Amino acid sequence: VEGGIGGTGWEEVDMNRLEKEVTKARKKIDEAVVDSIRDDGELMQHLGALKKFMLLGQGDFVSALLDLVGTELSKRADYVYRHNLVGVLDTALRGTNARYMTKDVLERVGVKLYDPAPGDSGWDIFSLDYHISDPLTAIVTEEASGKYRRIFHLLWRLKRIEWGLNNTWRRATSVNHAMRR
């Protein structure tokens, strides 16, 4: 290579040595970036929050949210307003074990409403959202966040069915007890 590494004339570069040095430097940089994201970006905390909220892993919160939001989401989609749902979300967060999560995590949980199609109810357009910011976007990309929202939407529909069945069973049991008296 003309000029070589640190040379002035025609010198031969040891490509194997150069490749090893570049690989060693890349590994150090990779480790520093991962450590920074894991420690400073609190990666594990935010991945845990994604699991608890977007994958409905925080059972008491999910139950409270379903109970609180049921009436609002039963309306036609064009009568459902985000600001009303944000208040309900806040109540569910404060009234469950989710309240013990850090302020940073709780401030990232939000409500997203999809554009309604004719005949949609609030249940069809509602989604939770979890805001990811730098440096975490290097791990949880916008594409991944979209997948979390789609998974949430599927799980939310299943939870809605379970919630509806439980409410029906409770009402039927109450009626059955009342009729026996």
TIDOSE-617295 format. One record per residue: residue in one letter; x, y negated, z negated of N, C-alpha, C, O in turn. Coordinates in steps of 0.05 Angstrom, whole numbers, plus 32768, in hexadecimal, padded with zeros to 4 digits. Atoms other than C-alpha are relative to their C-alpha. Last residue first. Example, Ala and Ser with C-alpha at 12.3 -4.5 7.8 and 13.67 -1.06 7.14 Angstrom:
S7FF080188001811180157F717FF17FEA7FF27FFB7FD47FEE A80128018800080F6805A7F6480127FE8800080277FE87FF3 
END
This chain:
R800A800C8019796E81557C4E7FE3800080007FD77FF77FEC R80027FEB8014798481847C857FF47FF67FE67FEB80067FD6 M80177FEF7FFA797581507CBB7FFC80167FEB7FE580207FE7 A80188010800679A4811D7C9C7FE7801180047FD4800F7FF6 H80038002801D79DD81507C9B7FE67FF17FF87FD97FF97FE5 N80067FE6800A79D281607CE57FFD80007FE17FEA800D7FD7 V801C7FFA7FF979CE81177CF77FF8801B7FF47FE3801E7FE9 S8010801280117A1081097CD37FE2800680047FD380077FF1 T7FFE7FF5801B7A3181467CF47FEE7FEF7FED7FE17FFB7FDC A800F7FE780017A19812F7D388000800C7FE57FEB80167FDC R801C800880007A3380E87D2B7FEE80197FFF7FDA80197FF1 R8007800D801A7A7781037D157FE27FF980007FD57FFD7FEB W80027FEB80147A7A81337D527FF87FF47FE47FE880007FD6 T80187FF17FFB7A6A80FA7D817FFC80167FEB7FE6801A7FE1 N8017801180087A9F80CE7D627FE6800F80047FD4800D7FF3 N80018001801D7AD281077D677FE97FEF7FF67FDC7FF67FE2 L80097FE7800A7AC081137DB07FFF80017FE17FEB800B7FD6 G801D7FFE7FFB7AC780CA7DC07FF4801A7FF67FDE801A7FEB W800D801380127B0B80C57D9E7FE2800280047FD380027FF0 E7FFF7FF4801B7B2381047DC37FF17FEE7FEC7FE27FF97FDB I80127FE97FFF7B0C80E77E057FFF800D7FE57FEA80137FDB R801B800B80007B2D80A47DF57FEC801780007FD780157FF2 K80078008801C7B6C80C87DE17FE47FF57FFF7FD67FF97FEB L80047FE7800F7B6E80EA7E267FF87FFA7FE37FE680077FD8 R80197FF57FF77B6480A77E487FF9801A7FF17FE3801F7FEA W80158011800B7B9B80887E1E7FE4800B80097FD2800C7FF8 L80047FF8801C7BCA80C17E307FE97FF17FF37FDA7FFC7FE2 L800A7FE480007BC080B47E7A7FFA80097FE37FE580147FDE H801B80017FF67BC780687E727FF3801C80007FDC801F7FF9 F8012800A80147C0480717E467FE3800180097FD2800A7FFA I80037FEA80147C25809D7E7A7FED7FF77FEA7FDC80067FE1 R80117FEC7FF47C1880677EAE7FFB80187FEE7FE580227FEC R801C800A80007C3380317E7F7FED8014800D7FD780178004 Y800A7FFF801B7C72805A7E717FE37FF77FFF7FD280037FF1 K80067FE380067C7C80647EBB7FF580037FE47FE280137FE0 G80197FFA7FF17C7880187EC67FF7801D7FFB7FDF80237FF9 S8016800C800F7CAC800F7E8F7FE58005800D7FD1800A8000 A80057FEE80177CD980417EB37FE97FF57FEF7FD880047FE5 E800C7FE87FF57CD480187EF37FF880147FEA7FE3801F7FEA E801C80077FFA7CE27FD97ECD7FF18017800B7FDA801B8005 T800480137FE97D217FFA7EB37FE37FF980037FD280047FF5 V801D7FFF7FFB7D2A80197E6E7FFA7FEB80157FF57FD4800F I80087FE480067D7680257E6B7FE2800480087FDC80178016 A7FED7FEE7FF27D937FE67E8B7FF8801D7FFC7FFF802E800D T800B7FFB7FE57D537FC27E75801480108011800D801B8026 L800E7FE77FFE7D6C7FCB7E2E7FF58007801C7FF0801E8022 P7FF37FEE7FED7D9F7F947E357FF2801A80047FFB802C8013 D7FE47FFA7FFE7D737F6D7E41800C80047FE580047FF67FD2 S7FEF80167FF67D297F6E7E33801D800A8001802480207FF8 I7FE47FF980027CF37FA37E2D80107FE9800B800B7FDF8021 H7FED80117FF27CAC7F8E7E1F801C80087FFB802580097FE4 Y7FE9800380127C7E7FC77E0980157FF1801080207FFB8023 D7FE880067FF27C397FC77E2980167FFD7FEB80117FF47FD4 L7FEC800D80107BF87FE57E1380187FFA8011801C80068026 S7FE67FF280057BC67FF27E48800F7FF17FEB800E7FD87FEA F7FF0800680187B7D7FE17E55801A80108000801A80288008 I7FEC80157FFA7B5E7FE17E9B80137FFA7FE980277FEB7FED D7FF17FFA7FE77B3580217E9B80167FEC800580297FF28014 W7FEF7FE980037B1F801D7E528012800580198028800F8016 G7FE88008800D7B067FD77E5E801380177FFC802C80137FFD S8005800B801B7AD37FF27E8D801B7FF87FF580307FFB8002 D7FED7FFA80167ADB7FF97ED87FF67FF57FE67FE87FE17FE5 G800A7FEB80117A9E7FF77F06801280087FE9800B80197FD9 P801D800180057ABF7FCE7F3D7FF880197FEF7FFF80307FF5 A800E7FF87FE77B0B7FD17F357FE27FFF7FF97FDA80007FE2 P80177FEE80007B2C7FAB7EFD7FF68006801C7FF77FF5802E D8016800C7FF07B727F8E7F027FE9801480017FED802B8008 Y7FFE7FFC7FE37B9B7FAD7ECB7FE97FF2800E7FD57FEC8001 L80197FF97FF37B9C7F917E8580058002801E800F7FEF802A K800080057FE37BDD7F927E5E7FE48009800A7FDB801F8004 V80177FF67FF17BDF7F8C7E1280037FF8801D800A7FE28024 G801580137FF57C1D7F827DE97FEB800F800F7FEA80288010 V80187FF17FFA7C537FA37DBE7FEA7FEC80097FE47FD97FFB R7FFE7FF67FE57C947F7C7DC27FE7801080097FE480158021 E800580167FEE7C857F527D8480028009801D7FF87FFB802F L801C800680007C7E7F927D5B7FF97FE980137FE47FE9801F V80107FEA7FF37CC37FAA7D6E7FE37FF880037FD77FFA8018 D7FF880007FE47CE67F687D5D7FF08015800F7FE6800F8025 K800F80167FF27CBF7F637D1C80068000801E7FF47FFB802E T7FF4801A80017CDB7FA67D067FEF7FEB800F7FDF7FF38021 M7FEC80027FEB7CAD7FE17CFA800B7FE380007FFF7FD17FF5 Y7FE67FFD800C7C8A7FE67CB780177FFF8015802E8000800E R7FF8801A800C7C497FCA7CD4801C80017FF480287FEC7FEF A7FF1800F7FED7C4580087D00800A7FE57FF4801E7FDA7FFE N7FE47FFE80067C2F802D7CC280127FF28014802A7FEE8010 T7FF67FE57FFE7BE980137CD0801E80017FF8802A7FEC7FF2 G800F7FEE80117BBF7FD67CC3800A801C7FFF7FFD802E7FF3 R7FFE8008801D7BEF7FA17CDD7FF380147FED7FFA80157FD6 L7FE47FFF80087BF87FC37D2180037FFA7FE2801380087FD5 A7FF87FE480017BAD7FD17D28801E80037FF7802480157FE8 T800D7FF480177B9D7F897D178008801D7FFC800D80267FE6 D7FF2800B80187BD07F6F7D497FF4800C7FE6800380137FD4 L7FE67FF380017BB37F9C7D7F800F7FF87FE7801A80087FD9 V80067FE580097B6D7F827D70801A80107FFD801D801E7FE9 G80088002801D7B867F3A7D767FFA801B7FF4800280217FDE V7FE78006800E7BA97F4B7DB87FFB7FFE7FE2800A80087FD2 L7FF27FE780057B697F6B7DD0801A7FFC7FF28022800E7FE2 N800F7FF180147B417F2B7DC8800F801A7FF9801080227FE1 H7FFC800D801A7B787F037DEC7FF0800E7FEA7FF9800F7FD3 R7FE67FF9800C7B787F357E2680037FF47FE4800C80027FD1 Y7FEC80167FFF7B2F7F2B7E37801880087FEF801680137FD9 V7FEB7FF980137AFD7F627E4980167FEB800380207FE6801A Y8007800D80197ABD7F497E6B801480067FEA801080007FD2 D7FFE801D7FFC7AD67F587EB27FF77FF07FE77FF87FD87FE7 A7FE5800A7FFF7AE57F9F7E9C80027FE2800380147FD57FF8 R7FF680017FE47A9E7FAF7E88801B7FF2800180207FDF7FF2 K800C80157FEF7A9A7FB87E3D80098004801D801D80128022 S80187FF47FF47AAD7FFA7E1B7FF17FEC80127FDF7FF48020 L7FF97FF27FE77AF37FDE7E117FE8800D800D7FEA80168024 E7FF780147FEC7ADB7FAB7DDD8005800E801B7FFE80038030 T801780107FF87AB27FDE7DB580087FED80177FFA7FE9802A G80157FF17FF27AEA80117DB37FEA7FEF800B7FE27FF18022 V8002800B7FE57B237FE07DA17FE8800D800F7FE180048025 L8003801C7FFF7B237FE87D567FF87FF5801C7FEA7FE2801F D8017800980107B1780327D517FFA7FE380037FE37FDA8005 L80187FF57FF37B4780427D8A7FE77FF77FF17FD47FEE7FFE L8005800F7FE77B7C80147D6D7FE78009800E7FD77FF98017 A800A801A80077B7580337D287FFA7FEF80197FE57FE2801A S801B7FFD800B7B7C80797D437FF47FE57FF97FDD7FE08000 V80127FF97FE97BB880667D6E7FE480027FF77FD17FF88004 F800480177FEF7BDA80437D337FED800580177FDB7FF5801C D80128012800F7BCF807E7D057FFB7FE6800F7FE47FDC800E G801C7FF780037BEB80AD7D397FEE7FED7FF27FD87FE87FFC Q8006800B801B7C2B80887D4C7FE380047FFA7FD27FF37FFF G7FF47FEF80147C4080B47D877FFB7FF77FE3800080067FD0 L80147FFB80147C1280947DBA800980127FE97FFA80237FE0 L80067FE37FFE7C45809A7DF27FED80097FEA7FE980217FE5 M80077FFA7FE47C47804E7DFD7FF9801E80047FEA80258016 F801580107FF57C44803D7DB37FF78009801C7FDF800E8020 K8016800480137C6B80707D8A7FE87FF1800D7FD17FF88007 K800D7FE680067C9780897DC37FE87FFB7FEF7FD380077FF4 L800D7FF77FE77CA780437DDC7FF1801A7FFB7FDA801D8004 A801980117FFE7CB5802E7D947FF18007801A7FD980098019 G80137FF680147CE780687D8C7FE57FF180027FD07FFD8000 L80097FE67FF57D0A80537DCC7FEB800D7FEE7FD780187FF7 H801380067FEB7D0C800D7DAF7FF68019800F7FDF80198017 Q8018800C800C7D2C80237D6E7FEB7FFA80157FD380008011 M80107FEB800C7D5C80517D927FE67FF57FF37FD180027FF5 L800D7FEE7FED7D7480197DBF7FEE80157FF37FD780187FFC E80117FEF80117D827FE67D887FF0801380127FD88016800F G801B80007FF47D9D7FB57DBC7FED80127FF17FD580137FF8 D800A801B80007DDA7FA67D907FE37FFE800C7FD37FEE8003 D7FFE800E80197DE77FEE7D7E7FF37FE480007FE17FDF7FF0 R800A7FF080167DD0801A7DB780007FF17FE67FEC7FF27FD7 I801C7FFC7FFD7DD87FE57DED7FF480107FE97FDF80097FDF S800D801A80037E1C7FCF7DD47FE1800380037FD37FF77FF3 D80008008801D7E3480167DC97FF17FE67FFC7FE27FE37FE8 V80137FEF800E7E1D80297E107FFF7FF97FE27FEA7FF77FD7 V801B80087FF87E417FED7E2E7FEC80107FF17FD880067FE6 A8006801A800C7E817FF97E067FE47FF780077FD67FEC7FF6 E80047FFD801D7E8180437E187FF97FE67FF27FE77FE67FE1 D80197FF280037E7880347E627FF980037FE27FE37FFF7FD9 I801580137FFA7EB080017E607FE5800D7FFB7FD380007FEF K8000801380167EDF80337E3F7FEA7FEB80037FDC7FE47FF0 K800B7FF280187ECB80697E707FFF7FED7FE87FEC7FED7FD9 R801D7FFD7FFD7ED6803A7EAB7FF4800D7FE87FDE80047FDF A800C801B80047F1C80277E927FE1800180027FD37FF57FF2 K7FFD8006801C7F3080717E8D7FF37FE57FF97FE57FE27FE5 T80137FEF800E7F14807F7ED280017FFB7FE27FEC7FF97FD5 V801A800B7FFA7F3B80447EEF7FEA80107FF17FD880047FE6 E80028019800E7F7A805C7ECD7FE57FF280047FD97FE87FF1 K80027FFA801D7F7180A37EE57FFC7FE77FF07FEC7FE67FDD E801B7FF580047F63808C7F2D7FFC80067FE27FE680017FD8 L801380167FFE7FA280617F2C7FE380097FFA7FD47FFC7FEC R7FFC801080187FCC809B7F137FEC7FE980007FE07FE27FEB N800B7FF080167FB080C97F4980027FF07FE67FEF7FF07FD6 M801E800180007FBA80937F7E7FF580107FE97FE080087FDD D80087FE5800A8004808B7F6D7FE27FFF7FFD7FD87FF67FE9 V8011800080188010804D7F977FFA801D7FF97FF2802C800A E80157FEB80008049804D7FC87FF280007FE57FFE80007FD0 E7FFC7FEC8016806F800D7FCF7FE9801480027FD3800E800C W800E7FE77FFB80797FE0800B800680147FE9801D801D7FE7 G7FFC7FF57FE5808E7F9E7FF17FEF801880037FDA801C7FF7 T7FFF80157FEC80807F6F7FB78003800B801C80007FFC802F G7FE880017FF0806B7F9C7F7F7FFF7FEA80157FEB7FDB8017 G7FEB800E800E803A7F977F45801A7FFE8011802F7FF58007 I800A8009801A800D7FCB7F6480187FF47FF1802A80027FE9 G80017FED801780237FD17FAB7FF47FF47FE87FEA7FDD7FE8 G80008010801880317F957FD87FFF80127FE78009800A7FD2 E7FEF80187FFE801D7FBD80147FFE7FF07FE77FE87FEA7FDE V80118017800080008000800080127FE8800080247FE67FF0 
END
